[in-house]
Amino acid sequence: MITFDQVTVQYEDTAEPVLRDVNLTVEEGELCLVVGHTGVGKSTLLGAVNGLVPHFTGGTLYGRVTVDGRDTAEHPPRELADVVGVVGQDPLDGFVTDTVEEELAYAMEQLAVAPATMRKRVEETLDLLGLADLRHRALHELSGGQQQRVAIGSVLTAHPRVLVLDEPTSALDPTAAEEVLAAVTRLVHDLGVTVLLAEHRLERVVQYADRVIHLPGDGRVVSGPPAEVFRTSSIAPPVVDLGRIAGWSPLPLSIRDARRAAAPLRTRLDGVVPPPVRTALPADRPRLLSARGITVTYQGVPAVREVALDLRGGEITALMGRNGSGKSSLLWALQGSGPRKAGSVSVGESDGPGTRDPRKVSATEARRLVGLVPQTPTDLLYLESVKQELDQADSESAVQADGIPARTLLDRLAPGIPDTTHPRDLSEGQKLALVLAIQLAAAPRVVLLDEPTRGLDYRAKGELIGIVDGLAAEGRTVVISTHDVEFVARAADRVVVMAEGDVVADGPTTEVIVASPVFAPQTAKVLAPLPYLTVDQLASVLDAHGTDPSA
Amino acid sequence: MPRTSAATARSSAPGLAPDAGGRRLPRTLHPVAWWIWALALATAVSRTNNPLLLFLVLAVLGYVITVRRTEAPWARGFKYYLYLALTVVAIRVVFRAVFATGITPHDHFIFSLPHLPTPDWYAGIKIGGPVSLEALLSAATDGLRLACMLCCIGAANTLANPKRALRVLPGALYELGVAVTVSISVAPQLVQSVQRVHRARRLRAGRSQGLRALRGIIVPVLEDALERSLRLAAAMDSRGYGRAGTATRRSRRATGALMLLGMCGLCAGAYGLLDATAPALLGFPALVLGGLLCVAGLRLGGRRITRTTYRPDPWRAAEWAVAGCGVLSAVLLFSNAGFNAAELNPSIYPLSWPTLPLVPAAAILLAGTAGFLAPPPSAPVRPSVPAQRTEEST
C-alpha cells in the first residue's frame, strides 16, 4: 500500500537529513505504530505519505514514496486526498466549516463526489463513528474526543485507503483518547483501512498494532512486529519494560498477556515488601499554602466548588480529573491571577511571619509567592531569543541580591540551551523548562504546573520528574495537574482527584492510584494485588533478591 | 457511545416548529429567495416617504421574521438592526434641529435652540436657532425611510443563514466564500487566544499597559495565529482543497476583466435607475449589459473548478413565491397603477395628514404573504451539553 524506496529527507536549516535511506513497505489493512522520541522525524515520515513533505513543508526528498501506486513526487497532497486521509494533533486546527455534517462533507465536495453519494456517505460515517446525535451541532461546542472523531470522520468520507494520524490523542484526556482509539481500531478491523499512527502514550495503543516503525533518532527506521521491535527499542510502554525485566517471552503487549505471564512472578514475590517509589517525607513539613472554600464560577456555572487544600513543603502533589473538572481553574485561583468567587488563600509558613493572599497583592508580589506555568507555556514568551527572555525575567521579578539568575536556573533544569535560540524553536520540553526557569526567577515556594506532560515523550517526562524532585528537595511544594497516571505513579507523593469541581479523593499516591482499577498504572494492574506501582520498584526487588527471574 | 448519546438525546428531540401539525415539511428556504424578497422590498421602500406605508413595511418585516426565523445565533440579530434604525432616525432629527436649514417663515415653530454665531467664512451653515415642526417631520420621515431599508437588509440576514448564502456563490467566487467562512470561525479563536495570553501576562508580572505590554500580548497571539493558519492550510491541502481544474492564465485574466466591467455596468445601471435625473440610457441598458458581462465572467471562471455541493438548497415553488411576492410589490410601487404618485410622498409644505393609498398598501401587504408562503423553518438544534474543552480553557 505504502512504499518508501531509499527515501532521504533533508531540510535546508539542518545539517543532517531527518530521514536517511528509508526503505519501508506497509501492507494493506495494517495498523502501523510509529514510535520515537520528539524530533526524530515521526511527523516527517507521516507527512511524506501524502506528500505534505516536501510539497508543503519545503525541504528535499530523495528517493521515491508511492501510495496505492501513486508517486508523491508527481502528486501534491490535494491530488492524493482520495487515497490518504490525514488527521492532526488538534482537531480544531483542521476544521474548515462549522457544523459536524458540513465538516464531514467538505472533503467530498472538493473531490466532486455526486450529491446523492455524498449524502449516503455522510450518513454512513455518522453511524460508523457514533456521531449521529451530534450531526447538526457546532464543532466548537463538542468535547475534545468528539471533535477528534469528527476530524477522523471528515477524512473518512472521501473513502481513503490509508489513514495517517499524527498523535491524535495528545490533546485529549484519557476517556476521550480511549474513544478515539476505539474508533480507529474499529476502522482497521471493520473496513480494512491501512492506518499509520504516531503516538506518545504507547501504553494505550501498543496492543492494537500489527507493526511498529521505530525511529531511533539517527535517520534510520526499524520496522517489524511489536514484540520484536520493543525488545531492543529505546522507548517502550511500562508493560513492555516489565516484560523485559521479568524476562518474559514472547514479550507481552497488553495487560491481559502480561497478567497471564506474571502468575509465577506474583507467587514468588508474595510476602516481599516492595521498596517505596519515593522516599518518605518527614512529618514536620511546613505548611506553605492553605486554601479554604475556593469557589470559581464562569457565568454562573461553578467550575470549582468550595475546595480546601493544604500544600506542604517538599511535597509533590498530582492533580487529576477529566477535562473540565476544574483543575486549571483551581490552579489559577490559587495563584491569584484567575477568577475566584469565594474562599481564601494564604501563602507562607503557617508559623512564619505573616501569611499573604496572592490575590490581594501586586502581580510582582504574587509571583514571588506562587509560580504558575500555564497549559500553553508559550503564552508567556514574546521575545526573540532565550537570553532576552531570561534577562527580562530577571528584571521583571526584581530578585533580591541573593537571588539566582534565571540563566543559572535554566541550566540546572535543562542544560545546554544556547542563548541565541528563538524560544519558538525549542522542543516542548525545553519550552517548559524555559518558562519554569522564568517563573522560578522570582523564587516562589509554591510551584504550580498546569498539564506539563502534554506532548512530552517518555524521556522528557523522565527529565521533568528529575526537575520537580529537585524543586521539592529545595523545600518547595509542587502541584502538577495531569492525566498521565504512569507519570503520577513515579513522580507524585500525593494525589488529589477532582470531578465536577469537587475534590473526590485526596491521599498518598499509593492509596489513591491503586484503589481505582481505571486509574491504576500498568505495573499495578499486572501485579495486583501486590502493591507495586512502577517498573523500577520491581527491578530493584529482583536485583536485591538476585533470583533468576525466569525461575 | 453511551456517554454522548445519553447527553445529546434531548437535542435531537423534535422542537416546536411554528407550523407544527401543518401540512408542509419544515425546511430552510433558499437564502437567495429571502435576499431577493428583502432587496425588492427595500427598493419599494425607496419610492415612498409616507410614514403610514413605512410603518406598514416595518410591521410586515416584523411579522415575517417572527414566524419564519430559526433559533440559530445569526437569526437573533434583528433587534440590533432595529436599534441601528432608531439611531439613524434620531441622528437625522437631531442634526436637522441643530443645523437649522430649510426654514421658511410660514413654518410652525415649536421651540428655539440657542443660536451660535458662526464666523463669516462659515456663513453657509447656521447652528441653533428656531426649530420648526416641518423640518423635524421631514427629517423624521427621511430617516424612517432609510431605517426601513436598513431593516430590510437586516431581515434578509436574519431569515437566511449567511453561510448558506455564501455557498450559493458561483464557482468563480468560491475562494472568497471560503475565506469568509474561515475567518468567521477563526475570529472567536483569536479572541480566546488574546484572553489567554492577557491572563498569562500577570503570571510574569508583565506590565499591563503601554507599548511593551501590547507587544507581550500581540507577539504570542500572532505567532499562535500564524502557526494555526499554517496547520489549517496543510489540513485543507490534504483534504483536496484547490484540486486542479482546467484553468489557464488567459482564462483567469478574461474572467477578471469580464467581472470588473460587469460590476461597473451594474453600478452605473443601478445609479441610473434610482436617480431620476440620470439620462435614460444609463439606467436599464447599462444594468442589463453589466449583468450579462458578470454572468459570462462567472461562467468562464466557474469552468475551472470541479466541485460539488453537499445538500444544495433546492429552488422550488415556495422560493418562486417568496421572491415573486417581493418583486411584485416593488413593481406595483414603481408602476403608479391605480394610485396617485403624490400620495407616496405626502407634502410637508403645507403640512397635511398623510393618506393611506390603497394599491401601495396592498402591495406591501402582498410582500407580507412571504410569512406563510415560505415553509416553516427546521426545528431548532439546541446544544445540550456545554463543551468541556471550552469550559476549562476560559
Interface residues (C-beta under 8 A of the other chain):
Chain A: N50 L52 H55 F56 P76 P77 R78 E79 L80 A81 D82 V84 G85 V86 G88 D90 L92 D93 G94 F95 V96 T97 D98 E101 E102 A105 Y106 A107 M108 E109 Q110 L111 A112 V113 A114 P115 M118 R119 V122 G130 D133 L134 H136 R137 A138 H140 E141 L142 S143 G144 Q146 Q147 S154 V155 A158 T175 E179 Y298 V301 A303 R322 N323 G324 G326 K327 S328 S329 W332 Q335 S337 G338 S362 A363 T364 A366 R367 G371 L372 P374 Q375 T376 T378 D379 L380 L381 Y382 L383 A393 E396 S397 R424 I438 Q439 A442
Chain B: M1 R3 T4 S5 T8 A9 S11 S12 K163 V178 T181 V182 I184 S185 P188 Q189 R196 V197 R199 A200 R201 R202 L203 R204 A205 G206 R215 G216 I217 V219 P220 E223 D224 R228 R231 L232 A233 A234 A235 M236 D237 S238 R239 G240 Y241 G242 R243 A244 T306 R307 T308 T309 Y310 R311 P312 V381 P383 V385 P386 A387 Q388 R389 T390 E391 E392 S393 T394
